[in-house]
Amino acid sequence: MILKKELNVVADWRKIDKTDYLLAMERSPIKDIEIKELLKQGLTNKINDREIYMKGIDNSYLYEGYVSFETDRL
């Protein structure tokens, strides 16, 4: 919401590799440049695109290890 509200961008999580993201998150307390670059590559100005929003939810579940949940089945 901060990205959307303040910068008029959102993360398109389909453009961010899960493994790269998780590894960057592990290292971010020491060196945050890697996570910043990953997120920067996934930003889009399509802030009202429902598909990007819903796929972001799907990917958040995927990143947490849940593979059976998909928003398009709702």
N, CA, C and O atoms as a Tinker XYZ file with bonds, in Angstrom:
   296  protein
     1  N      0.818000   -1.198000    0.000000    73     2
     2  CA     0.000000    0.000000    0.000000    64     1     3
     3  C      0.864000    1.265000    0.000000    63     2     4     5
     4  O      0.483000    2.279000   -0.585000    81     3
     5  N      2.015000    1.204000    0.651000    73     3     6
     6  CA     2.896000    2.371000    0.677000    64     5     7
     7  C      3.375000    2.690000   -0.734000    63     6     8     9
     8  O      3.377000    3.848000   -1.152000    81     7
     9  N      3.782000    1.647000   -1.467000    73     7    10
    10  CA     4.232000    1.868000   -2.848000    64     9    11
    11  C      3.123000    2.484000   -3.682000    63    10    12    13
    12  O      3.353000    3.427000   -4.439000    81    11
    13  N      1.929000    1.948000   -3.540000    73    11    14
    14  CA     0.791000    2.433000   -4.333000    64    13    15
    15  C      0.424000    3.864000   -3.949000    63    14    16    17
    16  O      0.213000    4.715000   -4.813000    81    15
    17  N      0.351000    4.111000   -2.676000    73    15    18
    18  CA    -0.100000    5.412000   -2.181000    64    17    19
    19  C      0.930000    6.525000   -2.390000    63    18    20    21
    20  O      0.586000    7.628000   -2.816000    81    19
    21  N      2.172000    6.231000   -2.091000    73    19    22
    22  CA     3.209000    7.258000   -2.119000    64    21    23
    23  C      3.923000    7.398000   -3.464000    63    22    24    25
    24  O      4.300000    8.502000   -3.857000    81    23
    25  N      4.109000    6.271000   -4.174000    73    23    26
    26  CA     4.912000    6.304000   -5.404000    64    25    27
    27  C      4.120000    5.969000   -6.669000    63    26    28    29
    28  O      4.656000    6.039000   -7.775000    81    27
    29  N      2.843000    5.603000   -6.505000    73    27    30
    30  CA     1.996000    5.214000   -7.634000    64    29    31
    31  C      2.565000    4.048000   -8.429000    63    30    32    33
    32  O      2.495000    4.029000   -9.657000    81    31
    33  N      3.126000    3.079000   -7.720000    73    31    34
    34  CA     3.609000    1.831000   -8.313000    64    33    35
    35  C      3.218000    0.679000   -7.388000    63    34    36    37
    36  O      2.949000    0.876000   -6.203000    81    35
    37  N      3.193000   -0.519000   -7.954000    73    35    38
    38  CA     2.966000   -1.732000   -7.179000    64    37    39
    39  C      3.952000   -2.788000   -7.660000    63    38    40    41
    40  O      4.510000   -2.673000   -8.752000    81    39
    41  N      4.164000   -3.807000   -6.852000    73    39    42
    42  CA     5.050000   -4.900000   -7.246000    64    41    43
    43  C      4.248000   -5.933000   -8.030000    63    42    44    45
    44  O      3.193000   -6.390000   -7.589000    81    43
    45  N      4.764000   -6.287000   -9.187000    73    43    46
    46  CA     4.204000   -7.383000   -9.972000    64    45    47
    47  C      5.035000   -8.611000   -9.602000    63    46    48    49
    48  O      6.111000   -8.834000  -10.157000    81    47
    49  N      4.528000   -9.397000   -8.666000    73    47    50
    50  CA     5.284000  -10.504000   -8.099000    64    49    51
    51  C      5.571000  -11.608000   -9.090000    63    50    52    53
    52  O      6.412000  -12.468000   -8.829000    81    51
    53  N      4.893000  -11.605000  -10.220000    73    51    54
    54  CA     5.192000  -12.598000  -11.260000    64    53    55
    55  C      6.566000  -12.342000  -11.869000    63    54    56    57
    56  O      7.157000  -13.246000  -12.460000    81    55
    57  N      7.075000  -11.136000  -11.734000    73    55    58
    58  CA     8.382000  -10.773000  -12.287000    64    57    59
    59  C      9.534000  -10.996000  -11.310000    63    58    60    61
    60  O     10.692000  -10.752000  -11.648000    81    59
    61  N      9.220000  -11.457000  -10.104000    73    59    62
    62  CA    10.233000  -11.625000   -9.066000    64    61    63
    63  C     10.340000  -13.105000   -8.723000    63    62    64    65
    64  O      9.383000  -13.710000   -8.241000    81    63
    65  N     11.503000  -13.678000   -8.974000    73    63    66
    66  CA    11.732000  -15.093000   -8.714000    64    65    67
    67  C     11.685000  -15.383000   -7.216000    63    66    68    69
    68  O     12.300000  -14.679000   -6.416000    81    67
    69  N     10.948000  -16.429000   -6.852000    73    67    70
    70  CA    10.768000  -16.789000   -5.445000    64    69    71
    71  C     12.099000  -17.057000   -4.747000    63    70    72    73
    72  O     12.347000  -16.513000   -3.671000    81    71
    73  N     12.945000  -17.874000   -5.333000    73    71    74
    74  CA    14.218000  -18.225000   -4.708000    64    73    75
    75  C     15.106000  -17.006000   -4.538000    63    74    76    77
    76  O     15.703000  -16.809000   -3.480000    81    75
    77  N     15.194000  -16.185000   -5.580000    73    75    78
    78  CA    15.997000  -14.961000   -5.494000    64    77    79
    79  C     15.473000  -14.047000   -4.392000    63    78    80    81
    80  O     16.248000  -13.466000   -3.632000    81    79
    81  N     14.141000  -13.925000   -4.314000    73    79    82
    82  CA    13.525000  -13.062000   -3.302000    64    81    83
    83  C     13.828000  -13.566000   -1.891000    63    82    84    85
    84  O     14.233000  -12.793000   -1.023000    81    83
    85  N     13.630000  -14.863000   -1.669000    73    83    86
    86  CA    13.856000  -15.404000   -0.326000    64    85    87
    87  C     15.322000  -15.299000    0.095000    63    86    88    89
    88  O     15.617000  -14.997000    1.251000    81    87
    89  N     16.233000  -15.546000   -0.836000    73    87    90
    90  CA    17.658000  -15.398000   -0.516000    64    89    91
    91  C     18.016000  -13.941000   -0.224000    63    90    92    93
    92  O     18.781000  -13.654000    0.697000    81    91
    93  N     17.462000  -13.035000   -1.005000    73    91    94
    94  CA    17.710000  -11.607000   -0.780000    64    93    95
    95  C     17.136000  -11.160000    0.555000    63    94    96    97
    96  O     17.735000  -10.332000    1.241000    81    95
    97  N     15.976000  -11.702000    0.934000    73    95    98
    98  CA    15.379000  -11.366000    2.226000    64    97    99
    99  C     16.273000  -11.833000    3.376000    63    98   100   101
   100  O     16.412000  -11.135000    4.380000    81    99
   101  N     16.876000  -13.010000    3.228000    73    99   102
   102  CA    17.778000  -13.510000    4.273000    64   101   103
   103  C     18.971000  -12.593000    4.462000    63   102   104   105
   104  O     19.422000  -12.369000    5.586000    81   103
   105  N     19.478000  -12.067000    3.366000    73   103   106
   106  CA    20.683000  -11.230000    3.432000    64   105   107
   107  C     20.372000   -9.750000    3.682000    63   106   108   109
   108  O     21.282000   -8.975000    3.974000    81   107
   109  N     19.117000   -9.355000    3.573000    73   107   110
   110  CA    18.768000   -7.929000    3.640000    64   109   111
   111  C     19.139000   -7.230000    4.949000    63   110   112   113
   112  O     19.448000   -6.040000    4.905000    81   111
   113  N     19.127000   -7.892000    6.115000    73   111   114
   114  CA    19.555000   -7.169000    7.318000    64   113   115
   115  C     21.011000   -6.710000    7.256000    63   114   116   117
   116  O     21.391000   -5.734000    7.903000    81   115
   117  N     21.818000   -7.422000    6.472000    73   115   118
   118  CA    23.234000   -7.084000    6.357000    64   117   119
   119  C     23.482000   -6.177000    5.162000    63   118   120   121
   120  O     24.207000   -5.186000    5.250000    81   119
   121  N     22.864000   -6.539000    4.045000    73   119   122
   122  CA    23.058000   -5.780000    2.805000    64   121   123
   123  C     21.724000   -5.745000    2.054000    63   122   124   125
   124  O     21.289000   -6.758000    1.505000    81   123
   125  N     21.078000   -4.578000    2.032000    73   123   126
   126  CA    19.731000   -4.490000    1.468000    64   125   127
   127  C     19.674000   -4.114000   -0.017000    63   126   128   129
   128  O     18.583000   -4.025000   -0.580000    81   127
   129  N     20.804000   -3.895000   -0.650000    73   127   130
   130  CA    20.816000   -3.478000   -2.053000    64   129   131
   131  C     20.211000   -4.551000   -2.961000    63   130   132   133
   132  O     19.531000   -4.233000   -3.937000    81   131
   133  N     20.461000   -5.822000   -2.636000    73   131   134
   134  CA    19.957000   -6.922000   -3.463000    64   133   135
   135  C     18.424000   -6.960000   -3.472000    63   134   136   137
   136  O     17.821000   -7.089000   -4.537000    81   135
   137  N     17.800000   -6.852000   -2.320000    73   135   138
   138  CA    16.332000   -6.893000   -2.249000    64   137   139
   139  C     15.730000   -5.663000   -2.912000    63   138   140   141
   140  O     14.679000   -5.740000   -3.548000    81   139
   141  N     16.397000   -4.540000   -2.760000    73   139   142
   142  CA    15.907000   -3.318000   -3.408000    64   141   143
   143  C     15.912000   -3.456000   -4.926000    63   142   144   145
   144  O     14.963000   -3.045000   -5.593000    81   143
   145  N     16.976000   -4.032000   -5.468000    73   143   146
   146  CA    17.075000   -4.217000   -6.921000    64   145   147
   147  C     16.033000   -5.211000   -7.430000    63   146   148   149
   148  O     15.423000   -4.987000   -8.476000    81   147
   149  N     15.826000   -6.300000   -6.703000    73   147   150
   150  CA    14.804000   -7.268000   -7.098000    64   149   151
   151  C     13.428000   -6.630000   -7.150000    63   150   152   153
   152  O     12.687000   -6.798000   -8.118000    81   151
   153  N     13.098000   -5.899000   -6.103000    73   151   154
   154  CA    11.790000   -5.252000   -6.059000    64   153   155
   155  C     11.662000   -4.181000   -7.128000    63   154   156   157
   156  O     10.605000   -4.033000   -7.741000    81   155
   157  N     12.715000   -3.447000   -7.348000    73   155   158
   158  CA    12.706000   -2.391000   -8.359000    64   157   159
   159  C     12.387000   -2.958000   -9.741000    63   158   160   161
   160  O     11.651000   -2.345000  -10.514000    81   159
   161  N     12.947000   -4.136000  -10.050000    73   159   162
   162  CA    12.711000   -4.773000  -11.342000    64   161   163
   163  C     11.262000   -5.224000  -11.508000    63   162   164   165
   164  O     10.774000   -5.352000  -12.631000    81   163
   165  N     10.581000   -5.463000  -10.401000    73   163   166
   166  CA     9.211000   -5.944000  -10.462000    64   165   167
   167  C      8.151000   -4.869000  -10.336000    63   166   168   169
   168  O      6.961000   -5.181000  -10.313000    81   167
   169  N      8.553000   -3.615000  -10.255000    73   167   170
   170  CA     7.567000   -2.543000  -10.085000    64   169   171
   171  C      6.865000   -2.201000  -11.393000    63   170   172   173
   172  O      7.454000   -2.255000  -12.473000    81   171
   173  N      5.601000   -1.850000  -11.264000    73   171   174
   174  CA     4.810000   -1.418000  -12.411000    64   173   175
   175  C      3.898000   -0.269000  -11.979000    63   174   176   177
   176  O      3.563000   -0.144000  -10.802000    81   175
   177  N      3.508000    0.553000  -12.925000    73   175   178
   178  CA     2.594000    1.652000  -12.610000    64   177   179
   179  C      1.131000    1.263000  -12.844000    63   178   180   181
   180  O      0.250000    2.122000  -12.807000    81   179
   181  N      0.873000    0.000000  -13.080000    73   179   182
   182  CA    -0.503000   -0.492000  -13.269000    64   181   183
   183  C     -1.146000   -0.722000  -11.905000    63   182   184   185
   184  O     -1.453000   -1.855000  -11.534000    81   183
   185  N     -1.344000    0.365000  -11.165000    73   183   186
   186  CA    -1.773000    0.262000   -9.775000    64   185   187
   187  C     -3.217000   -0.193000   -9.608000    63   186   188   189
   188  O     -3.599000   -0.607000   -8.514000    81   187
   189  N     -4.014000   -0.131000  -10.640000    73   187   190
   190  CA    -5.411000   -0.547000  -10.536000    64   189   191
   191  C     -5.695000   -1.838000  -11.299000    63   190   192   193
   192  O     -6.855000   -2.185000  -11.519000    81   191
   193  N     -4.653000   -2.544000  -11.699000    73   191   194
   194  CA    -4.803000   -3.793000  -12.443000    64   193   195
   195  C     -5.160000   -4.918000  -11.473000    63   194   196   197
   196  O     -4.336000   -5.325000  -10.654000    81   195
   197  N     -6.378000   -5.409000  -11.569000    73   195   198
   198  CA    -6.867000   -6.439000  -10.656000    64   197   199
   199  C     -6.047000   -7.730000  -10.768000    63   198   200   201
   200  O     -5.787000   -8.386000   -9.759000    81   199
   201  N     -5.644000   -8.094000  -11.981000    73   199   202
   202  CA    -4.879000   -9.329000  -12.170000    64   201   203
   203  C     -3.542000   -9.266000  -11.432000    63   202   204   205
   204  O     -3.134000  -10.242000  -10.802000    81   203
   205  N     -2.864000   -8.128000  -11.508000    73   203   206
   206  CA    -1.591000   -7.974000  -10.791000    64   205   207
   207  C     -1.820000   -8.109000   -9.289000    63   206   208   209
   208  O     -1.039000   -8.757000   -8.592000    81   207
   209  N     -2.883000   -7.502000   -8.799000    73   207   210
   210  CA    -3.215000   -7.576000   -7.373000    64   209   211
   211  C     -3.490000   -9.021000   -6.950000    63   210   212   213
   212  O     -2.948000   -9.495000   -5.951000    81   211
   213  N     -4.332000   -9.714000   -7.713000    73   211   214
   214  CA    -4.707000  -11.080000   -7.363000    64   213   215
   215  C     -3.523000  -12.037000   -7.492000    63   214   216   217
   216  O     -3.361000  -12.925000   -6.655000    81   215
   217  N     -2.704000  -11.876000   -8.511000    73   215   218
   218  CA    -1.528000  -12.728000   -8.666000    64   217   219
   219  C     -0.515000  -12.450000   -7.554000    63   218   220   221
   220  O      0.248000  -13.338000   -7.173000    81   219
   221  N     -0.506000  -11.240000   -7.040000    73   219   222
   222  CA     0.339000  -10.925000   -5.885000    64   221   223
   223  C     -0.074000  -11.722000   -4.664000    63   222   224   225
   224  O      0.772000  -12.180000   -3.896000    81   223
   225  N     -1.377000  -11.887000   -4.486000    73   223   226
   226  CA    -1.881000  -12.715000   -3.384000    64   225   227
   227  C     -1.464000  -14.166000   -3.606000    63   226   228   229
   228  O     -0.977000  -14.829000   -2.690000    81   227
   229  N     -1.662000  -14.656000   -4.839000    73   227   230
   230  CA    -1.250000  -16.032000   -5.158000    64   229   231
   231  C      0.227000  -16.247000   -4.847000    63   230   232   233
   232  O      0.597000  -17.244000   -4.227000    81   231
   233  N      1.058000  -15.321000   -5.273000    73   231   234
   234  CA     2.499000  -15.477000   -5.067000    64   233   235
   235  C      2.873000  -15.376000   -3.600000    63   234   236   237
   236  O      3.824000  -16.026000   -3.167000    81   235
   237  N      2.156000  -14.584000   -2.828000    73   235   238
   238  CA     2.474000  -14.506000   -1.403000    64   237   239
   239  C      2.214000  -15.854000   -0.737000    63   238   240   241
   240  O      2.974000  -16.272000    0.138000    81   239
   241  N      1.146000  -16.534000   -1.146000    73   239   242
   242  CA     0.895000  -17.881000   -0.627000    64   241   243
   243  C      1.961000  -18.856000   -1.107000    63   242   244   245
   244  O      2.437000  -19.689000   -0.335000    81   243
   245  N      2.337000  -18.757000   -2.378000    73   243   246
   246  CA     3.367000  -19.629000   -2.936000    64   245   247
   247  C      4.691000  -19.450000   -2.192000    63   246   248   249
   248  O      5.361000  -20.430000   -1.865000    81   247
   249  N      5.064000  -18.198000   -1.928000    73   247   250
   250  CA     6.320000  -17.916000   -1.237000    64   249   251
   251  C      6.312000  -18.485000    0.177000    63   250   252   253
   252  O      7.365000  -18.806000    0.729000    81   251
   253  N      5.123000  -18.608000    0.761000    73   251   254
   254  CA     5.009000  -19.161000    2.113000    64   253   255
   255  C      4.902000  -20.685000    2.100000    63   254   256   257
   256  O      4.864000  -21.317000    3.156000    81   255
   257  N      4.854000  -21.279000    0.894000    73   255   258
   258  CA     4.825000  -22.731000    0.797000    64   257   259
   259  C      3.457000  -23.331000    0.538000    63   258   260   261
   260  O      3.321000  -24.554000    0.492000    81   259
   261  N      2.442000  -22.499000    0.367000    73   259   262
   262  CA     1.102000  -23.002000    0.075000    64   261   263
   263  C      0.901000  -23.021000   -1.436000    63   262   264   265
   264  O      0.917000  -21.970000   -2.077000    81   263
   265  N      0.714000  -24.199000   -2.004000    73   263   266
   266  CA     0.614000  -24.294000   -3.461000    64   265   267
   267  C     -0.794000  -24.623000   -3.938000    63   266   268   269
   268  O     -1.047000  -24.587000   -5.142000    81   267
   269  N     -1.707000  -24.940000   -3.048000    73   267   270
   270  CA    -3.045000  -25.338000   -3.477000    64   269   271
   271  C     -4.032000  -24.182000   -3.575000    63   270   272   273
   272  O     -5.152000  -24.374000   -4.048000    81   271
   273  N     -3.643000  -22.990000   -3.141000    73   271   274
   274  CA    -4.538000  -21.842000   -3.140000    64   273   275
   275  C     -4.268000  -20.970000   -4.363000    63   274   276   277
   276  O     -3.134000  -20.555000   -4.603000    81   275
   277  N     -5.335000  -20.693000   -5.141000    73   275   278
   278  CA    -5.214000  -19.775000   -6.275000    64   277   279
   279  C     -6.460000  -18.896000   -6.309000    63   278   280   281
   280  O     -7.583000  -19.394000   -6.223000    81   279
   281  N     -6.257000  -17.599000   -6.433000    73   279   282
   282  CA    -7.373000  -16.667000   -6.386000    64   281   283
   283  C     -8.323000  -16.801000   -7.558000    63   282   284   285
   284  O     -9.498000  -16.461000   -7.424000    81   283
   285  N     -7.863000  -17.283000   -8.704000    73   283   286
   286  CA    -8.760000  -17.388000   -9.855000    64   285   287
   287  C     -9.789000  -18.500000   -9.680000    63   286   288   289
   288  O    -10.712000  -18.623000  -10.486000    81   287
   289  N     -9.638000  -19.305000   -8.641000    73   287   290
   290  CA   -10.634000  -20.351000   -8.349000    64   289   291
   291  C    -11.716000  -19.852000   -7.404000    63   290   292   293
   292  O    -12.659000  -20.589000   -7.118000    81   291
   293  N    -11.610000  -18.645000   -6.919000    73   291   294
   294  CA   -12.619000  -18.108000   -5.985000    64   293   295
   295  C    -13.918000  -17.823000   -6.688000    63   294   296
   296  O    -14.874000  -17.369000   -6.059000    81   295
